[in-house]
C-alpha cells in the first residue's frame, strides 16, 4: 500500500508535466536504478494560452524501441491538479482524475479492462495531482530556496483517496536546487523512500525552473505488477534549452556510479 501511495506521485514525470516554454518539447529518459538500463521514454506535448498558462498536455510513454507503452491526457481546469486520463497498455491499467462542477473531485481506476472503481472526494487546498505536481514545485521554488517546507494534498486514483505530502530543499548551488518529497506522516516516512528531484534554476525573470533529474518510485509498470524505481533525466527542445548537454551527461554518469543517489 505504501508503495502505491508514493508511486502515485510521479510518473511526477512520471507524471511530472515539465514546462519548457510555449513550444518547448521535453523528453524524459527513465533508467532502472537496479540495472542501469533504459526502460522507457516520456514524450511531452503541451498547449499554452496567450498568457503562457498551461491548458492541455499529452504524454506518450515509449519503449526504447519506440513502441507505445502508455498515454496520458491532461486538462488544466485546476493549475496543480489537472483532469487526468492515463492508460497503461503495457500493464493493462487505467486511472483518472476529474473535477466536478460542485468543487469536488472524482478519482478512479480500472485493471485489465475490468469495471471502473471510482470515488468522489472533498479535498482542501493546496491540492496536487499527477503532472500538476511539477508546476506546483516550480511556482513555489523561491519558498523552497528560502528553506520553507511545503505541505500539500496529493490525489491518488490508485487508492481512491488523497494523502498529505511535504517538499523541502535538501541541497542547492547557484544554478540548481535538490528537493525531497515524502509523506507528511511519520509512519509512512519510515516505510517508504522519499522522491528526490533536481531542478535547474532560471537565469532570468522570464524563465521557469526546469526539472533535470528524478530519482525514486514511479507509477509506471511494464509487467502489470511491479512499479519501477527509476532515475529519469530530462532533455529539452534545443531552441528552449538553457543548460548544456554536458550537464545532462554529467547527471547520468554520476547517477550510474551511484544509482540510488540523486545528483
N, C-alpha and C positions, 0 to 999 in steps of 0.2 A: 504493500500500500504506500509506504513512504517513497519508494522509487517512482510510483505512478504520480504522486503529488508533485515531486520535484521535476519529473520529466515533462509535466505539463508546461513548464517554462521554456521551454525552449522550444521545439525546433527552433528560441529567442532567437538562432537563427538556427534556426531551429525554428523557431519561428520568429526569429527576430527580423522585423522588416526594416532593414537598414536603409537610411535615406542618403542618397548620393548627391542629388541635385535634381533640377527639373527634368532632365533627360538622362541622368546617370544610371547605367545598369550596374548591378552587383552580382558577382558570382562567389559562392562560398564553397570551400573545399574541405570536406569532412573526413578526417583520418581517425581510424580506430586507435585508441591510445594503447591498447594491448599489443597490437600487431604492427603499428606504424604503417598502416595500409590505407590507401584512399578507398573509401567505401561508397561515397555518393557526393554529388554536387547539388548546390542550390542556385537556381537562376531566378533573379527578381526583375519584375517589370511593374513600374508604378505610374500612376496618373495623378498629377497635381493640378490644383486650381490656379487662377491668375495670381493669387497671393502667396503661392508656394506651399499651400497646405495639402497634405497627402489625402487623396479622396478614395482611391482604389489601388489594389495591388494584386498581382498574381505571382505565385511562386511555383516553380516546377522543380521537383527533386529527380535527379538523373543518376543512373549508374555510371561508373567510369567509362562504360561503352556507350553512354548517352541514351540508354533505354529509360523511359519514363517510369519512375517508381511511385511517385505521389504528386498530387497537385493541391494547391490551396488558393482560395479566392477570399479577399478581404475587402470590406466596405466600411469606411471610417465614419459611421454615424456617431461614434464616440472617439475622441482623439487617442485614447490609450487602451480602449477595449473595443476593437472593431467587430462588426459582424464577420463570422468566420465560417467557411465551408472547406473542410480538409478531407481528402480521400487518399488513403494509403493503399494503392493497388497491391504492392508487394506483400503487405501484411493482412489484407482483407479488412481494413479498419477505416471507419469514418467518424468525424466529430464535427460539432457545430456550436456556434455562439450566435444568438440573435436577440437584439434589443426589441422590447415591446413598447407599444405606444404609452403605457402607463408608467414607464421608467424602470420596470423590472426587466430581468434578462433571462432568456431561456438557454440552457445548455443541454447538449445531448450527444450520444454516441451510438454506434452500431458496429457489431463484429460479424464478419463473414456473411454479409448481406442479410443479417437477421433483423428483427424488429428494432426500431429505434427506442432507446431509453432516454427520456427527457425529464427535465425538472426546471421549474421557474423559481428564480432566486431574487431576493431583495438584498442588495449589497450597498454598503456605504462607500462613498468616495474617500480616497482615490481608488478607483477600480482599474485593473490592468488585465489584459488578455492577449495571449498569442503575440503577434508581431508588434502590438502596441507597447509591449514591454521595452523595446529598444527606443521608441520615441519618448517614452516616459523618462528613461535614464538620460537621453540626450537633453531634454528640456530641463532637467534638474542637475546637470553636470556641474554647474557653478556651486550649488549647495553641497554636492558631494566633495568638490575640491576644498571647500571650507571645513570639511570634517563632519558635516551633518549626516545623520543616519536616517534614511528614508524608510517609511513603513507604508505598505500598500496591500490591498486585497487582490489576490490573483485568482481569476476564474479557471477552473479545471473541469472541462467537459468529461474527462475520463472518470472522474469521481463524482460528477453531478453536484459539485459543491465549489466553494471558494476557500482559500487559505491565505493567512496573513504572512507576508514575506518582508524582509528587510534588505536594504542595499547600503553598503558603506565602502568608502575608499580604504584600500589596504596598502597602496603604494602609488607614487606619482613621480614623474620627471617634468621637465619644462614642456615636453611635447606629448606625453601620454599620461593616462590615469588607469589604474587597475582597480576593478570593483569586484567585491564579493557579494553574492546574492544567496541568501539562505532563509529557511523558515524562521519566523519570529519565535515560534515555540521552542523552548529549550529542549524538550523531549525529542522533537523531530530533528533538531540540530545534532543531537547525539547519534541519531540513526542514519542520517544521510550526509553525503559530502556536499559542500557548497558549490555553486556555479561561479566561475571566475571569468571576467571579461576585461579585455584591454582595449581602450579607446584612444584614438588619435585626437588630440585637442585641436580646435580650429586656430588658424593663424590670423584671421580677420573676423570682423563682426558679421560678415555676410556668410561665412562658412559654418557648417554644422560639425559637431563631433562625429567621428566615424569609428564603427566597430572594426577592429583589426583581428581580434582573436577571441574565441570562445572555448572554454575548457569545462567539460562536465557532462552530466547525463542529459541525453536528448530524449525526445519522444518519438524518434524515428526508429522503427523496427523493420528489419529486412526479412524476417522469418515468421512474423506473426506472434512471436513470443518475447524475446529479449530486446529491450531498447538499448541503443548504442551509447557508450560513453565515448565522447569524441573530442578531438581538437579540431576546431573549424577556423579556417583562415579566409579572410575576405579580400577580394580583388575588385577594384572599382574601374569603371569605364575610363579609358586613357585621358579623355578630354577633361574629366572631372577630378582626376587623381591629384592630391597634393601631398602624398607621401610616396616614396620611391619603391620600385620593385625590389630593390636590395633590402628594404626594411621587411617586406613580406618574407623574402628568402631567409633573412636572419631569424624571424619569428619561427619559421618552420624548422630550421636547423636546430635552434635552441630547444624547441619542444620535443623533437625526435631524440635528442640526447637525454631529455628528462621528460618522458611522455605524459606523466600525470601532473606536471607542474606547469602552470600557465606562464607565458613570457610577459 
